[in-house]
Amino acid sequence: MNNSKHDPHALEGFVFSEDTLAAANAEISKYPEGRQASAVMPLLDLAQRQCNGWLPRVAMDYVAGFLDMPPIKVYEVATFYTMYNLAPIGKYHVQVCTNLPCWLRGSDEVTAACKKNLGIEFGQTTSNGDFTLSEVECLGACVNAPMIQINDDYYEDLDGITTASILTQFAIGDNPQTGSQVGRISCEPTGGLTTLTKINIRGSGEE
């Protein structure tokens, strides 16, 4: 459930830009005629991107009209999924996974580093508007826990030091390395690939 509160200071008007309109029509074309409402989630994402990372009500209403849906049906989607932001966010949206695998691997340390480095708590935005800090549920990268998502990118295998370094790099305008921060490729073992070249079959009663 999306617990963020909708910002009452919504934009006064909204229409898809030329590029967004083309992307929206491409999404709708994936579905049978008359089933355009199936594209509501990607279209909300497109609208959110056009609005600098959040969904004002006027944008949701526009999507509802674009898809010939009752507005309440669009609101239900936008308020359920945490991927949709119902209030303005910072330039960098720092989403910290605190679900069980990340917690077991040290998400408390990652959380502490984020709060200390940014000087804010979950649900807050820095005074300069650069960073918004959010606590989220599983982001699907459990094998590389703990991890955070910043905008569209994942940063994995973190500790307090690497987390602080990533945030500092963003603050000075650099682009930190995405993915694993311990040098592993994708979700391969940290020591490199392994292969079973010989299988020992245990005899009866052997341990």
N, C-alpha and C positions, 0 to 999 in steps of 0.2 A: 504494500500500500504506500502510495506517495503521500507523505505527511507534510510536505511543503505547503505553505499558505499562499493563495493567489494574491499577487500584488494588485491593489485597487487602482493604481496609477497606470492603467493600460494605455497602449498606443491608441491614438484617435482613429487611425485608419490602417488597413493592411490589404495588400494585394500581392500575389506572387510576382517576383521579378521575372524578366524574360528567361533567364537561366533556370530559375526555380520552376517556372511553368513548364519548360521543356522536360525537366527531370520528373515533375509530377505526372505529366502525360505518359512518360515512359513507364512509370510505375503502374499506372492504371491499365496500360496496354497488356500487362501480364495476366489480367483477370478477364473472365468471360463478360460479354456485354450484359449490363445490368447488375454486375457484381462489383462495381467500382468502390463500394464501401469497404471492400477487403483491403484496400490500399490506405486505410486511415492511418495506420502506424507510420509507414514511411513518409506519408505526406505531413504528418505532424512533425516528424523529424526535420523535413525540409523547411517547414515554416519556422521551427525553432532555430535552425541554423541561420535563416535570413534575419531573425530577430536577435542576433548576437547571443544565442544560447538559452533563450527562455521563450515561453509561450504566453503572450498576453491573450486575454479572452477574445479580443477582436480577431486574432489569428486563428483561434479555434473555431470561431463562428464562420470565418472565411472558408476554412477547410470543410466544415459541415455543409455549407452551401455548394462548394465545389464538388463534393461527393454526393450531394442530394441526400444528406443524412439529417435527422433531428439533432440539433446542437447538443442535447443532453447525452446522446450516444457518444459524441466526441469528447465531452467533458468526462464521461465515465472512463474512457481510455486514458486520457491525459492525467487524471487524478489517481489512477491505479498504478501506473508504471513510473518508477523513480527515474527513468531515463528522461522524462519530461520535467522541465523546471518551470514552476508556476510563478516565479519571481526573478528579477534580474540577477545574474551571477557575474562573477569576475571574469577577467580575460582568461585566467587559468582555473579550471574547475578541478580541484583535487578531491578525488573520491577514494576514501580509505576503506578497504574491505576489512571488516572485523568478524567475519563469520568463522566457524570453528577451525578449519584448516589454517587460515591465516593467523588466527589467535594462537593456536598451538605453536606456530612457527615464529611468533614474535610481533604480531600486529600492535600490541600495546606499546612497544618501543617505537614503531613507525608512527603511531598516533601521537605519542609524546613529542617526537621530533617535529611533526607537522605543526602542532600547537605552539611549541616553543619557537620555531623558526618563523612562523607567520604571525604569532601573537594574537591568535583568534581561537575560538572554539568551533565545534561542529555546528553547521548551520549559519555561520557568520562569514562576512566578506571583509577583507582588509580595507582600511580607510582610503587607500589609493585606488581601490577597485580592481586590483590586479588578481587577487586570489580569493576563491570561495572554497571553503572546506566542508566536505560532506562525509558522513558515515554511511556506508552502503553494505548491502548483503552480497552474497557470493557473485563474483564477476567471472567465474569459470576458468580461472588460472591456478587452481589449487596446487598443482604439482610444482609450481614455482612460487609458492607462498613464502613470506607475506608479500603482498603487492598492492599497488595503487594504480588508479587510472587518472590521467590528467588529460582533459579534453578527449581526444580519440585514441590516445596511446596508453599502453600498459608499461609499467616499470615494476620489475619482478625480482625476487630473491633479495629483498631489502633488509637493511638494519637501520638503526638510527642515523649512523654516519652517512650512508649512501642516500637516505631519504633527504637529509638536510642539504647534501651536495646538490641533489637534483633541484630542489626548490631554490637554492641560491643561484644556480645556473639560469633558471627561468627568470629570476628577479633581475639579473644583469643583462638579459636579452639573448642568452645563449640557448642552444637546443641540445639538451642532454640526450645521451644515448638511450634509446628505448629498449624494451625487453629485459632480459636477465642482466643483473648488475654484477654477476660473479663469473661471467665469461662463458656460461653454457650456451649451447645452440638450441633454440626452441625449448623443448622440455626433456632433452637428453640428460642422462646422468651427469652429475657435476664432474666426475672423473673421466668422462668420455664414453664413447659407445662400448658396449660389452656384447660378447657373442658366446653362446654355449657351444664349445667345440667337442666336448665329450660329456656324455651323460653316464653317471655311475648308478647302476641299478642295485639297490640294496637287497640283500638276501633276507629271507624270512627271519625275523627276530633281531635283525641288526638295527642299530640306531644311527 
